[in-house]
Amino acid sequence: MHIAILTFEGYNELDSLIALGVLNRIKSDDWRVTISTPTPKVTSMNGVVIEQMSTLEEACDADAVIIGSGIATREVVEDPAIMNVLQRLDPSRQLITAQCSGALVLARLGLLVGVPACTDLTTKPWVIAAGVDVLDQPFFAKDNTATAGGCLASHYLAAWIITRLKGSEAAEDALHYVAPVGEKQEYVERAWRNITPYLPAAVPSLV
């Protein structure tokens, strides 16, 4: 399984790299997590340079996608070279998720029609202007599409993806590992409270 984290110039490190770390707690030969970029290298909003692990074209064939956020998302959605590629994203065959301003990308791709979204406070008016209702909560999912709002909500997206692809026990193990010492049970329980309402009935939670 391939999980691609779309990461653009001016990306937010917390949004892309926390999800990368949590998702990589899954250790199996069939599990691959990549930073997917439109160029060979991208620089974060704070100057952190990372190299491309997969292309946007490869991300369009991934089993799950996280659209990361950053300070240049409004430029991203106006870039036809990027958006024409991302038109191939398809929630009928992939898990498609967005972190913070990544919700604006989903909105502009027409993947949030009739679906409310979570996003950060800065991006909220832009997502509303794109015709999407914005929720005052950290996580929401419908079918195979999910959004999270706030940098430190990125582990909710990762846990939801792991649960959908590997099951609840694998997701709990990943969350438990990264949670602060002395707060692990509280941290995991809060995560389950946020994502359980949006899991298919066939996927049991551990709450």
C-alpha positions in Angstrom: 0.0 0.0 0.0 1.2 3.5 -0.9 0.3 6.5 1.2 1.4 9.8 -0.5 1.6 13.1 1.4 1.3 15.9 -1.1 3.8 18.6 0.0 4.3 21.9 -1.9 6.6 24.8 -1.8 6.1 26.8 1.5 4.7 23.6 3.2 4.0 23.4 6.9 6.4 21.0 8.5 4.0 19.9 11.2 1.3 19.0 8.7 3.4 16.9 6.4 6.0 15.4 8.8 3.9 14.5 11.8 1.7 12.5 9.5 4.8 10.9 7.9 6.1 9.9 11.3 2.8 8.4 12.6 2.2 6.5 9.3 5.6 5.1 9.4 5.0 3.4 12.7 3.5 0.6 10.5 6.4 -1.7 9.7 5.4 -4.1 6.9 6.8 -4.8 3.5 3.5 -3.8 1.8 3.5 -0.3 3.5 5.1 2.7 1.8 4.7 6.3 2.8 6.2 9.1 0.7 6.5 12.8 0.5 5.0 13.6 -2.9 6.1 16.9 -4.5 5.7 18.7 -7.8 9.4 19.4 -8.0 12.6 17.6 -7.0 12.9 19.7 -3.8 10.5 21.9 -1.8 11.3 24.4 1.0 9.0 24.8 4.0 7.6 28.0 5.4 10.5 27.9 7.9 13.2 27.0 5.4 13.4 23.2 5.8 14.3 21.7 2.4 13.1 18.1 1.6 13.6 16.0 -1.4 10.9 14.4 -3.5 10.1 10.8 -2.6 7.3 10.4 -5.2 5.8 12.5 -7.9 2.3 13.9 -8.0 1.5 11.5 -10.8 2.5 8.6 -8.5 0.3 10.0 -5.8 -2.7 9.9 -8.0 -2.3 6.1 -8.1 -1.7 5.8 -4.3 -4.0 3.9 -2.0 -4.3 7.0 0.3 -3.4 10.6 -0.1 -2.9 13.4 2.3 -2.9 16.9 0.8 -0.7 18.9 3.1 -0.9 22.6 3.7 1.4 25.6 3.7 1.6 29.3 3.0 1.3 29.0 -0.8 -1.9 26.9 -1.1 -3.7 29.7 -2.9 -0.9 29.7 -5.5 -1.1 25.9 -5.8 -4.8 25.9 -6.7 -4.1 28.5 -9.4 -1.4 26.4 -10.9 -2.8 24.4 -13.8 0.3 22.2 -14.0 -0.4 20.9 -10.5 -4.2 21.0 -10.6 -4.5 19.2 -13.9 -2.5 16.3 -12.5 -4.5 16.2 -9.3 -7.8 15.9 -11.2 -7.0 12.2 -11.3 -7.5 11.9 -7.5 -10.6 9.7 -7.1 -12.2 8.9 -3.7 -14.1 6.0 -5.3 -10.8 4.1 -5.4 -8.6 6.0 -2.9 -8.7 7.5 0.6 -8.4 11.2 -0.1 -7.6 13.5 2.9 -6.5 17.1 3.4 -4.8 18.9 6.3 -5.6 22.5 7.0 -5.3 24.5 3.7 -5.2 21.3 1.8 -9.0 21.5 2.1 -8.9 24.3 -0.4 -7.3 22.0 -2.9 -10.0 19.5 -2.4 -12.7 22.2 -2.7 -11.2 23.4 -6.0 -11.0 19.9 -7.3 -14.7 19.5 -6.7 -14.2 16.8 -4.1 -16.1 18.5 -1.3 -19.5 19.1 -3.1 -22.1 18.8 -0.4 -19.5 17.7 2.2 -18.4 20.0 5.1 -14.7 20.3 5.9 -12.3 21.0 8.7 -9.5 23.5 8.1 -7.3 26.1 9.9 -8.6 29.5 10.9 -6.5 31.3 8.2 -7.8 29.1 5.4 -11.4 29.1 6.6 -12.7 32.1 4.6 -11.1 30.8 1.4 -12.7 27.4 1.8 -16.1 29.0 2.5 -15.6 31.2 -0.5 -15.1 28.0 -2.5 -18.6 27.0 -1.5 -17.8 24.6 1.3 -19.2 24.7 4.9 -16.4 24.7 7.5 -16.9 22.9 10.8 -15.6 24.1 14.2 -13.9 20.7 15.0 -10.6 19.0 14.3 -11.7 16.1 12.1 -14.4 15.1 9.7 -14.8 12.3 7.2 -17.5 11.1 4.8 -17.0 7.8 2.9 -13.4 8.0 1.6 -12.8 11.7 2.1 -11.5 13.3 5.3 -10.2 16.7 6.4 -8.4 17.9 9.6 -8.0 21.4 10.9 -5.1 22.6 13.0 -1.5 21.4 12.7 -1.7 19.1 15.7 -4.8 17.4 14.2 -2.6 15.7 11.6 -2.3 12.5 13.7 -6.1 12.1 13.3 -5.7 11.9 9.6 -2.9 9.4 10.0 -4.9 7.3 12.5 -7.9 7.3 10.3 -5.9 6.1 7.3 -4.2 3.4 9.3 -7.5 2.2 10.7 -9.1 2.1 7.2 -6.1 0.2 5.7 -4.7 -1.8 8.5 -7.3 -1.9 11.3 -7.9 -0.3 14.7 -5.2 -2.2 16.6 -2.5 -1.0 14.2 -3.7 2.6 14.5 -3.8 2.5 18.3 -0.3 1.1 18.5 1.0 3.9 16.2 -0.8 6.6 18.3 0.4 5.1 21.6 4.0 5.1 20.4 4.0 8.9 19.5 1.9 10.1 22.5 3.5 11.9 25.4 4.7 9.8 28.3 2.2 9.9 31.1 -0.6 11.0 28.7 -0.7 8.0 26.4 -4.1 6.6 27.3 -5.7 10.1 27.3 -4.1 10.9 24.0 -5.3 7.7 22.3 -8.8 8.0 23.7 -9.1 11.6 22.5 -8.1 10.5 19.0 -10.6 7.7 19.0 -13.4 10.1 20.1 -12.6 12.3 17.1 -12.3 9.6 14.4 -14.7 6.8 15.5 -17.9 8.6 14.3 -16.4 8.7 10.8 -15.3 5.1 10.5 -17.3 2.5 8.5 -19.4 0.2 10.6 -17.3 -2.7 9.5 -14.2 -1.1 11.2 -14.5 -1.5 14.9 -13.0 1.2 17.2 -11.1 0.4 20.4 -12.9 3.1 22.5 
